[in-house]
Amino acid sequence: MEIIRLIPLIGFLLFCLQIGIRAFVLHQKGTRLSGGKKQSSKGISTFLLIAFFMVFLNELGYKAGLIHFSFLPETLQPLLTGKIILVVSGIVFILLGNLLMLLTLRALNQSLRFGLNKGNLGQLVTSGIYGWSRNPFFLAINCLFIGISLVFPTPFFIAISLLTLLSIHLFILKEERFMHENYGDEYKDYTKTVRRYF
């Protein structure tokens, strides 16, 4: 088994572990991480997220040679294989995504929040990596998924990466409206000096 094939799986798990540990620690300290959705939609979205997560992990494990079956048909297997420039670029993106997440969580400190809720506003974070990018959390996610799709250029991973990029961009636009409404001039001044992505 080639160690390179394990890097996307390890990078993805490390990425999730960073967020999971921070969320757990903040939850233990009593920090509200989300505003809470309606209970009926929460169960369905949680189920779909878990199902997607399991398929995604299975495919990473399959590509790493740890799992010997794939949920996906052979037609969704690699489009381009053996292109070392893709693999090296992918590994760089995966490492960059994990580094960005580490720096993001460090800058956020006690301010990690999920969702847009007026009742759960934290202080506007503009220092650390947030002095370089307004959305390093989302930039880290983008880097991770781009990296995975470069190491394993299958229609499945490429489609997931493109959907991730589009979804995150649309969410950022929605979040920016929310930030302007709730932080006013403080956020407006911040947007003048720091770019959306980098």
Rosetta blueprint (number, residue, H / E / L):
1 M L
2 E L
3 I H
4 I H
5 R H
6 L H
7 I H
8 P H
9 L H
10 I H
11 G H
12 F H
13 L H
14 L H
15 F H
16 C H
17 L H
18 Q H
19 I H
20 G H
21 I H
22 R H
23 A H
24 F H
25 V H
26 L H
27 H H
28 Q H
29 K L
30 G L
31 T L
32 R L
33 L L
34 S E
35 G L
36 G L
37 K L
38 K L
39 Q H
40 S H
41 S H
42 K H
43 G H
44 I H
45 S H
46 T H
47 F H
48 L H
49 L H
50 I H
51 A H
52 F H
53 F H
54 M H
55 V H
56 F H
57 L H
58 N H
59 E H
60 L H
61 G H
62 Y H
63 K H
64 A H
65 G L
66 L L
67 I L
68 H L
69 F L
70 S L
71 F L
72 L L
73 P L
74 E H
75 T H
76 L H
77 Q L
78 P L
79 L L
80 L L
81 T L
82 G L
83 K L
84 I H
85 I H
86 L H
87 V H
88 V H
89 S H
90 G H
91 I H
92 V H
93 F H
94 I H
95 L H
96 L H
97 G H
98 N H
99 L H
100 L H
101 M H
102 L H
103 L H
104 T H
105 L H
106 R H
107 A H
108 L H
109 N L
110 Q L
111 S L
112 L L
113 R L
114 F E
115 G L
116 L L
117 N L
118 K H
119 G H
120 N H
121 L L
122 G L
123 Q L
124 L L
125 V L
126 T L
127 S L
128 G H
129 I H
130 Y H
131 G H
132 W L
133 S L
134 R L
135 N L
136 P H
137 F H
138 F H
139 L H
140 A H
141 I H
142 N H
143 C H
144 L H
145 F H
146 I H
147 G H
148 I H
149 S H
150 L H
151 V H
152 F L
153 P L
154 T L
155 P H
156 F H
157 F H
158 I H
159 A H
160 I H
161 S H
162 L H
163 L H
164 T H
165 L H
166 L H
167 S H
168 I H
169 H H
170 L H
171 F H
172 I H
173 L H
174 K H
175 E H
176 E H
177 R H
178 F H
179 M H
180 H H
181 E H
182 N H
183 Y H
184 G H
185 D H
186 E H
187 Y H
188 K H
189 D H
190 Y H
191 T H
192 K H
193 T H
194 V L
195 R L
196 R L
197 Y L
198 F L
